[in-house]
């Protein structure tokens, strides 16, 4: 195979170990195994730096490649290779280790790297993904409250378009306290829901037991905690946008 990259390194990344193979002009082929703890990854970086390596190739194995990439990205041209693409390249011998095969393909220019956004974009993406997951979790918890209310034969969701709107929240809180009658709770409604007071009076007549109250309290506490975290994440996202991507965000 024609050599395009003079000095390269192939990394076979696993959860607990990284097998590294270096080859190139003026250096002898060598294979070493490192653990994935940070200090060992730093030793890996020092070793391939001393060998004059310029390019590194590794497979995109689960999430295990990420800490390795984070340590190497500022010092080498790191190519993240699709495992399927590597397997489809013909000519591999069965006795060649994965790291050595990656290194050979890298030096011959036979591997193409996946797109990896810059670090600040990756961090922003992590935050937005976490935000989405939190919103989904909050929605699921609200649905759990609605199921408990249905179990108590409280038909609030059948009357209110938003069970957790301003009126819905006040009514749920009073249901937990258990001090007001249905007609009194109906009077707490505001906006469009107030126009449905007669139906709301009937919907709020049920059998709310202590078990229901406990379950609703637990869910509301969980929702408030997640909403606090969500608020913190949204603030962090906005800070990053204002600092680095204000113009791009305005265009979007």
Phi, psi and omega in degrees: 000139179292136181269124179252320180255123186295312184229119183225167179223134174252135182241124173259104190263129175236179181298317186251347183220158173229121176262122184245135176236127177246141176212153176163176181296123177084000177232150180274141177302132180215141179238129178228154178243132179236155172279171182264010174289154189302315182298324178288325177293326176292324176293322175300314180300315180297319181297312183285335173293315180298331179280356179077025180290138179249331184232141179231136177239137175211153180282150179275076183272106178051231175253002187289338180286338190298309180295328177293314179299318182300326181280328186266339192298330182277354186239342183220163169277103185261125181250118178269117190256137173289125184301323180296322180295320181295319182292333182276352178284122184286161171102003183283136175271148185291337183269005179270127179293156181303316182295321179292319180296318177299319181295318179296315179296320179300311183294335180267000179071028184261007178237142176245140185271150173286153178287128177239116181297159175302162186302318182294326176290321178298320179294318178296321178296319177301317181294316181292325176294320178295320178301314180298318179296321179294318179299319178296320180293320178296317178299317179297322180291323177295321177295327177294320177298316180299323178294320178295319178297320178296322179296328177273006181062033172264118188261039183301317183293341178282338181258315183273132177292331177229104181301329183254026170287183183302314181291317181300318179298316181297318181294318179298318178299319179290327176298321179293318180293323177072026183259336184260148175281168183302317182292329178289321178293324179298329180289347178283347183294151179225169177063219182296328182296332181295334179286350181249028186301321182297315177293326181293323178301317179290322183293335184267006175268115180204198178236085182271106181268171180300325178298316178298317180299317180298315181296318180293317178301316181298317180293318180297321178296318179295318180298315181298320179295316180292324178294327177294315178297318179301318179297319179296317181294317179298322178294319179295319178300315181296323178298316180294319179296314181296327184280325189234334189227036183296316181292316180297321180293322178297322178294323179292000000 
